[in-house]
Amino acid sequence: GAMGETGKIDIDKVEGRTPKSERDKFRLLLELIKEYEDDYGGRAPTNILITEMMDRYNVSEEKVEELIRILKDKGAIFEPARGYLKIV
């Protein structure tokens, strides 16, 4: 039930794992990058990604920028040109 789920999220936090909602945001962002890579010749405009994440998924601009920074740090995406992102 709902209580078990709450417990699970708490355990995720305690163990230092990414909460599911965060993992979902990373996944959504990566899917968007893929989508726009196709439209923009292999690289996704960062400003459009931010706008789309805000509009579609109600994620704040600061949050999207943080997700992008983390994905860059993890080596999942990179910036082939200023203002563009690409999946590695």
C-alpha positions as CSV (number, residue, x, y, z in Angstrom):
1,G,0.0,0.0,0.0
2,A,0.9,3.7,0.1
3,M,2.7,3.3,3.4
4,G,5.1,0.8,2.0
5,E,5.9,3.1,-0.9
6,T,6.7,6.0,1.4
7,G,9.0,3.7,3.4
8,K,10.7,2.7,0.2
9,I,11.3,6.3,-0.9
10,D,12.8,7.0,2.6
11,I,15.1,4.0,2.3
12,D,16.2,5.2,-1.1
13,K,17.1,8.6,0.4
14,V,18.9,7.0,3.4
15,E,20.9,4.7,1.1
16,G,21.8,7.7,-1.0
17,R,20.1,6.3,-4.1
18,T,18.3,8.6,-6.4
19,P,14.5,8.8,-5.6
20,K,12.3,7.4,-8.3
21,S,10.9,10.8,-9.2
22,E,14.4,12.0,-9.8
23,R,15.2,9.0,-11.9
24,D,12.1,9.7,-13.9
25,K,13.1,13.3,-14.5
26,F,16.5,12.1,-15.8
27,R,14.8,9.6,-18.1
28,L,12.4,12.2,-19.4
29,L,15.2,14.7,-20.1
30,L,17.2,12.1,-21.9
31,E,14.2,11.2,-24.0
32,L,13.7,14.8,-24.9
33,I,17.3,15.2,-25.8
34,K,17.0,12.2,-28.1
35,E,13.8,13.6,-29.6
36,Y,15.4,17.0,-30.4
37,E,18.7,15.5,-31.6
38,D,16.7,14.1,-34.4
39,D,15.0,17.4,-35.2
40,Y,18.2,19.5,-35.0
41,G,20.8,17.5,-36.8
42,G,22.2,15.5,-33.9
43,R,22.2,18.0,-31.1
44,A,19.4,19.4,-28.8
45,P,19.1,23.1,-28.0
46,T,19.4,23.5,-24.3
47,N,16.9,26.4,-24.1
48,I,14.2,24.3,-25.8
49,L,14.9,21.3,-23.5
50,I,14.4,23.6,-20.5
51,T,11.2,25.1,-21.9
52,E,9.8,21.6,-22.8
53,M,10.6,20.1,-19.4
54,M,8.8,23.1,-17.7
55,D,5.8,22.9,-20.0
56,R,5.4,19.1,-20.3
57,Y,6.5,18.0,-16.9
58,N,6.3,21.0,-14.6
59,V,10.0,20.9,-13.8
60,S,11.5,24.3,-12.8
61,E,14.3,25.8,-14.9
62,E,16.8,25.5,-12.0
63,K,15.9,21.9,-11.7
64,V,16.4,21.2,-15.4
65,E,19.8,22.9,-15.3
66,E,20.7,20.8,-12.3
67,L,19.7,17.6,-14.1
68,I,21.8,18.7,-17.1
69,R,24.8,19.4,-14.9
70,I,24.5,16.0,-13.2
71,L,24.1,14.2,-16.5
72,K,27.2,16.0,-17.8
73,D,29.2,15.1,-14.7
74,K,28.1,11.4,-15.1
75,G,29.3,11.6,-18.7
76,A,25.8,10.7,-20.1
77,I,25.6,13.9,-22.2
78,F,28.0,16.6,-23.4
79,E,27.9,20.0,-25.0
80,P,29.1,19.7,-28.6
81,A,28.5,23.5,-29.0
82,R,27.5,26.2,-26.7
83,G,23.8,26.0,-25.9
84,Y,23.4,22.4,-27.3
85,L,23.4,19.0,-25.7
86,K,24.0,15.6,-27.1
87,I,23.8,12.1,-25.6
88,V,27.2,10.4,-25.4
